[in-house]
Amino acid sequence: MDLRLLDALQRDASQTNQRLAADVGISPPTCLRRVQRLKDEGLIERQVALLSPDRLATVLGHGLQAVVEISLDRQDAAALDAFETRVIADDAVQQCWRVSPGPDFVLVVGARDMPDYGALTQRLFTADANVRNVKAFFSLKRAKFEPAVPLG
């Protein structure tokens, strides 16, 4: 039952408790208790609205999205943790993955335009003496974006 609730919430977290309960076949009070327990246990981290970058670009300006590979000179735990802590605090960093093998980190970043991306690279990468290599891939088209975790 919990997996059915999680699956339904991944598709549409804005639905009412009554609708959610009906979709999974339980009573609304039971549904509410189960969802609250899933939140308390940390299985539901947070509920957010997913925005359309393409449609927002007309309002905010062009916008750049990039996938950036970062390799560090030193990969000891303290150096990796320090870099990670610094980049995840920056609002332009949408995702941060520590990966292996290959680069040490893969980031998904957003910027208004190329000068904004240049400022991002200066504050996050160029100013850090431990950053050895930066390789950026700029998005031309988002073919798929699915934040749902496969549950089946």
Backbone bond lengths (Angstrom), bond angles and torsions (degrees), N, CA, C in turn:
res aa  C-N    CA-C-N  psi(-1)  N-CA   C-N-CA  omega(-1)  CA-C   N-CA-C  phi
1 M - - - 1.447 - - 1.539 111.04 -
2 D 1.339 116.19 -41.10 1.461 119.57 179.40 1.529 111.54 -61.02
3 L 1.329 116.72 -41.00 1.463 119.84 179.05 1.525 111.00 -64.93
4 R 1.319 117.08 -37.31 1.473 119.94 176.72 1.526 110.67 -64.99
5 L 1.322 116.90 -40.74 1.465 120.35 177.00 1.535 110.78 -63.55
6 L 1.316 116.45 -46.94 1.460 120.05 179.85 1.523 111.43 -61.09
7 D 1.325 116.45 -41.90 1.462 120.33 179.03 1.525 110.75 -62.36
8 A 1.330 116.98 -45.82 1.468 120.73 179.58 1.522 111.02 -63.64
9 L 1.317 117.96 -40.10 1.460 121.16 179.99 1.528 111.89 -69.20
10 Q 1.338 117.53 -33.11 1.465 120.00 176.32 1.520 111.45 -64.46
11 R 1.309 116.77 -34.22 1.466 120.38 179.59 1.522 111.49 -75.83
12 D 1.355 117.13 -38.47 1.470 120.24 -178.71 1.524 109.22 -159.61
13 A 1.321 115.96 97.35 1.465 120.80 -179.69 1.520 112.15 -81.66
14 S 1.329 117.30 -5.03 1.461 119.70 -177.98 1.529 113.24 -89.21
15 Q 1.317 117.12 -6.57 1.465 118.86 -178.64 1.525 111.22 -68.07
16 T 1.312 115.75 153.98 1.460 120.84 -179.61 1.518 110.58 -68.65
17 N 1.312 115.41 159.02 1.456 120.41 176.28 1.528 110.61 -59.85
18 Q 1.325 117.05 -38.94 1.465 120.79 179.78 1.529 110.82 -62.46
19 R 1.337 116.61 -43.01 1.467 120.62 -179.59 1.531 110.20 -67.72
20 L 1.311 116.41 -42.46 1.460 121.25 178.82 1.527 110.39 -61.28
21 A 1.325 116.32 -46.33 1.470 120.80 178.99 1.522 110.86 -59.42
22 A 1.321 116.59 -44.10 1.469 120.44 179.48 1.525 110.85 -64.34
23 D 1.330 117.56 -40.28 1.469 121.23 -179.00 1.519 112.62 -63.41
24 V 1.330 117.26 -35.41 1.467 119.36 -177.99 1.527 112.79 -100.03
25 G 1.343 117.12 -5.66 1.469 120.64 173.50 1.510 115.29 82.38
26 I 1.340 117.18 37.25 1.462 120.57 175.50 1.527 108.82 -131.86
27 S 1.331 116.17 169.17 1.463 119.83 179.82 1.531 110.40 -74.17
28 P 1.328 118.29 151.95 1.471 120.72 178.90 1.531 114.06 -56.89
29 P 1.353 120.00 -43.03 1.472 117.65 178.06 1.539 113.13 -62.64
30 T 1.336 116.32 -39.83 1.464 120.55 177.80 1.522 109.94 -64.36
31 C 1.313 116.34 -41.86 1.463 121.73 179.00 1.526 110.43 -60.14
32 L 1.311 116.17 -47.56 1.459 120.97 -179.23 1.526 111.37 -60.13
33 R 1.340 116.56 -44.12 1.471 120.72 178.84 1.525 111.48 -63.53
34 R 1.323 116.62 -43.85 1.468 120.48 -179.05 1.524 111.16 -64.47
35 V 1.321 117.29 -44.39 1.464 120.54 179.90 1.532 109.81 -63.56
36 Q 1.313 117.38 -41.62 1.466 120.21 178.46 1.531 110.74 -62.84
37 R 1.334 117.11 -40.28 1.467 120.86 177.97 1.533 110.39 -64.35
38 L 1.336 117.18 -40.99 1.464 120.79 178.22 1.534 110.95 -62.57
39 K 1.323 116.70 -36.05 1.468 120.54 175.36 1.522 110.44 -68.60
40 D 1.335 116.39 -46.48 1.465 120.92 -178.86 1.530 111.94 -61.07
41 E 1.339 116.42 -34.75 1.463 121.09 -179.95 1.529 112.48 -80.96
42 G 1.324 117.20 -5.27 1.449 121.07 177.94 1.513 114.94 83.44
43 L 1.330 118.00 5.88 1.460 119.88 177.20 1.524 110.68 -70.59
44 I 1.326 116.96 -31.56 1.460 121.94 171.13 1.525 105.56 -104.23
45 E 1.322 116.18 108.31 1.467 120.37 -177.42 1.514 111.31 -72.97
46 R 1.338 116.08 -47.11 1.457 121.28 -178.83 1.520 108.53 -169.18
47 Q 1.307 116.47 164.97 1.451 122.22 176.58 1.519 107.62 -117.46
48 V 1.337 115.55 129.08 1.458 120.92 -174.94 1.526 110.30 -135.59
49 A 1.316 115.82 166.34 1.462 121.76 171.10 1.524 107.61 -96.29
50 L 1.323 117.10 133.63 1.459 121.49 176.88 1.519 107.88 -91.94
51 L 1.327 116.14 121.10 1.452 121.85 -176.46 1.526 110.88 -95.83
52 S 1.312 116.82 155.28 1.454 122.44 178.22 1.523 110.01 -94.61
53 P 1.332 118.17 107.09 1.465 119.82 179.74 1.527 112.61 -59.58
54 D 1.330 116.80 -36.71 1.465 119.84 -179.19 1.526 111.51 -63.55
55 R 1.308 117.08 -43.19 1.470 119.82 179.82 1.521 111.56 -74.08
56 L 1.323 117.18 -33.89 1.457 120.35 177.48 1.527 112.18 -68.62
57 A 1.328 116.39 -26.52 1.463 120.26 -179.14 1.525 110.96 -58.76
58 T 1.328 117.53 -32.88 1.461 119.78 179.56 1.522 111.14 -70.20
59 V 1.319 116.94 -25.23 1.463 121.79 -179.76 1.523 111.34 -90.88
60 L 1.327 116.58 -43.51 1.456 121.74 -172.04 1.527 114.19 -94.93
61 G 1.283 117.18 -12.11 1.459 120.31 -172.50 1.510 108.34 114.60
62 H 1.308 116.08 179.88 1.461 120.25 -171.49 1.519 113.95 -55.26
63 G 1.292 116.45 -61.78 1.458 120.88 179.84 1.512 113.07 85.94
64 L 1.314 115.11 135.31 1.463 122.49 176.07 1.514 108.79 -120.85
65 Q 1.288 115.93 142.82 1.452 122.01 172.92 1.518 105.82 -125.47
66 A 1.321 116.86 133.44 1.462 120.19 -178.79 1.518 110.56 -137.95
67 V 1.317 114.57 146.67 1.455 122.59 169.63 1.529 104.53 -103.40
68 V 1.332 116.39 124.39 1.460 120.92 -172.11 1.526 109.88 -123.15
69 E 1.330 115.36 126.58 1.465 121.29 174.93 1.521 108.31 -95.07
70 I 1.323 116.11 133.30 1.461 121.74 -179.57 1.527 109.05 -124.44
71 S 1.326 115.37 129.25 1.470 121.12 171.99 1.518 107.97 -115.88
72 L 1.312 115.44 136.36 1.466 121.28 -179.84 1.522 110.11 -104.41
73 D 1.336 116.46 155.75 1.469 120.76 175.01 1.524 110.33 -71.08
74 R 1.332 115.89 -47.74 1.468 120.66 179.87 1.526 108.58 -106.85
75 Q 1.337 116.43 131.67 1.460 120.95 -179.66 1.519 113.06 -115.01
76 D 1.340 117.24 23.50 1.458 117.86 176.23 1.529 108.49 -68.85
77 A 1.309 116.55 162.12 1.471 121.75 -174.39 1.521 112.61 -55.28
78 A 1.329 116.77 -41.42 1.466 120.31 -178.62 1.529 111.07 -65.23
79 A 1.323 117.75 -41.33 1.466 121.27 -179.29 1.523 110.72 -67.93
80 L 1.328 116.92 -43.18 1.468 120.73 178.47 1.528 110.63 -63.28
81 D 1.330 116.29 -45.71 1.473 120.38 179.72 1.525 111.52 -63.08
82 A 1.343 116.77 -40.57 1.467 120.28 -178.67 1.527 110.80 -64.37
83 F 1.336 116.72 -44.48 1.462 119.57 179.02 1.518 110.20 -63.69
84 E 1.319 116.16 -46.99 1.467 120.68 -179.18 1.530 111.29 -58.73
85 T 1.310 117.19 -46.08 1.467 121.54 -179.80 1.522 110.86 -59.63
86 R 1.329 116.35 -41.21 1.455 120.37 -178.31 1.523 112.16 -68.64
87 V 1.338 117.88 -43.90 1.466 118.72 -175.78 1.521 112.31 -75.04
88 I 1.325 117.97 -34.50 1.473 117.81 -178.28 1.525 111.70 -71.61
89 A 1.325 117.40 -16.58 1.465 120.63 177.22 1.529 111.97 -78.97
90 D 1.326 117.58 -11.94 1.467 121.75 -177.72 1.530 109.46 -89.01
91 D 1.326 116.66 127.50 1.467 121.43 -177.55 1.525 113.41 -62.55
92 A 1.315 118.54 -25.14 1.463 121.28 -179.52 1.530 111.80 -70.81
93 V 1.326 116.96 -20.96 1.466 121.17 -179.80 1.523 108.12 -84.98
94 Q 1.331 115.18 112.26 1.456 120.76 -178.40 1.526 112.12 -89.64
95 Q 1.316 116.05 -32.98 1.459 120.92 177.63 1.525 108.42 -142.55
96 C 1.314 115.42 146.25 1.459 121.46 177.24 1.520 107.37 -138.37
97 W 1.316 115.51 121.07 1.466 122.04 -179.80 1.521 108.74 -122.06
98 R 1.328 116.38 128.49 1.467 121.19 170.24 1.513 105.30 -89.51
99 V 1.331 116.96 123.24 1.465 120.60 -171.24 1.524 111.51 -127.50
100 S 1.324 114.50 164.27 1.453 122.01 176.61 1.513 107.93 -161.90
101 P 1.291 121.54 143.65 1.460 128.03 -8.36 1.525 110.77 -78.48
102 G 1.309 115.92 -177.97 1.463 120.88 -179.67 1.507 110.25 99.69
103 P 1.334 116.34 -135.43 1.469 117.90 179.35 1.531 109.73 -67.95
104 D 1.314 115.64 167.80 1.465 119.84 178.70 1.523 111.80 -83.58
105 F 1.346 116.48 -32.63 1.460 121.86 -178.43 1.520 110.02 -138.21
106 V 1.319 115.00 149.08 1.453 122.25 167.74 1.519 106.02 -124.26
107 L 1.328 115.97 125.64 1.459 121.90 -179.48 1.518 109.50 -116.01
108 V 1.317 115.63 147.96 1.461 121.61 166.51 1.519 104.65 -111.10
109 V 1.324 115.62 121.66 1.460 120.44 -176.26 1.517 110.25 -126.05
110 G 1.321 115.27 154.15 1.450 121.58 175.65 1.512 109.69 -124.59
111 A 1.329 115.81 144.10 1.463 121.48 178.00 1.528 108.38 -144.68
112 R 1.329 115.98 154.56 1.467 120.38 179.75 1.522 111.86 -65.64
113 D 1.345 115.55 -42.04 1.456 121.74 -174.92 1.527 107.66 -161.73
114 M 1.334 116.23 -176.24 1.464 119.61 -177.04 1.527 112.55 -65.34
115 P 1.346 120.92 -40.55 1.471 118.49 175.33 1.537 112.26 -60.92
116 D 1.322 117.34 -37.04 1.464 120.26 177.08 1.530 110.37 -66.10
117 Y 1.337 116.93 -39.26 1.464 120.17 176.25 1.529 110.05 -64.79
118 G 1.337 117.20 -39.07 1.458 120.61 177.24 1.526 111.62 -60.30
119 A 1.328 116.44 -40.64 1.476 120.28 177.55 1.528 110.45 -65.72
120 L 1.325 115.99 -38.25 1.468 120.66 177.81 1.528 110.21 -62.50
121 T 1.328 117.35 -45.81 1.468 119.37 -179.56 1.526 110.88 -64.11
122 Q 1.324 116.96 -35.79 1.466 120.26 179.09 1.526 110.62 -64.38
123 R 1.323 117.27 -48.73 1.472 119.11 -174.81 1.525 112.76 -75.81
124 L 1.328 118.16 -30.29 1.468 119.29 -176.27 1.526 114.13 -96.68
125 F 1.323 117.58 -32.30 1.465 119.33 -171.24 1.525 113.08 -116.83
126 T 1.317 117.79 -55.05 1.467 121.29 -174.80 1.526 111.52 -62.59
127 A 1.319 116.69 -39.26 1.468 120.68 -178.08 1.527 112.84 -74.36
128 D 1.319 118.09 -9.21 1.468 122.07 -178.38 1.526 109.21 -99.31
129 A 1.321 117.17 110.41 1.472 121.95 -177.72 1.524 112.32 -63.60
130 N 1.335 118.56 -18.67 1.462 121.34 -179.13 1.529 112.45 -84.85
131 V 1.328 118.68 -10.82 1.464 120.69 178.61 1.522 108.74 -79.05
132 R 1.334 115.77 118.26 1.465 121.67 -177.57 1.516 111.55 -92.54
133 N 1.350 117.22 -42.41 1.457 120.01 -173.71 1.527 109.75 -145.20
134 V 1.327 115.60 138.80 1.464 122.97 176.42 1.521 107.26 -128.19
135 K 1.321 115.96 128.14 1.471 120.97 178.09 1.518 107.38 -130.71
136 A 1.341 116.34 116.25 1.461 120.92 -176.16 1.521 110.79 -108.02
137 F 1.319 114.97 141.20 1.459 123.25 175.08 1.520 106.93 -122.36
138 F 1.333 117.14 118.86 1.458 120.79 -176.24 1.521 110.27 -92.49
139 S 1.309 115.23 135.37 1.454 121.81 -177.48 1.522 110.69 -74.67
140 L 1.322 115.90 128.19 1.458 121.98 173.61 1.521 110.72 -96.51
141 K 1.324 115.32 -31.17 1.456 120.49 -177.74 1.520 108.60 -159.36
142 R 1.314 116.20 135.81 1.463 120.12 174.41 1.521 107.23 -92.68
143 A 1.324 116.14 105.52 1.459 121.45 -177.89 1.525 111.62 -81.06
144 K 1.332 117.35 -31.49 1.457 121.08 179.36 1.517 108.75 -154.85
145 F 1.308 115.07 138.77 1.455 122.08 172.23 1.517 106.08 -142.84
146 E 1.299 116.86 110.66 1.459 121.54 -178.17 1.511 109.11 -133.67
147 P 1.327 117.71 103.76 1.457 119.54 -178.38 1.534 114.01 -80.46
148 A 1.321 118.28 -6.51 1.460 120.86 -177.28 1.524 111.33 -67.17
149 V 1.319 115.85 139.63 1.462 122.87 175.62 1.537 107.43 -86.71
150 P 1.343 118.37 126.83 1.469 119.34 177.93 1.533 110.64 -61.63
151 L 1.304 116.71 127.21 1.460 121.40 -177.44 1.533 112.66 -111.24
152 G 1.300 117.87 -5.75 1.464 120.90 -175.49 1.482 114.39 -100.08
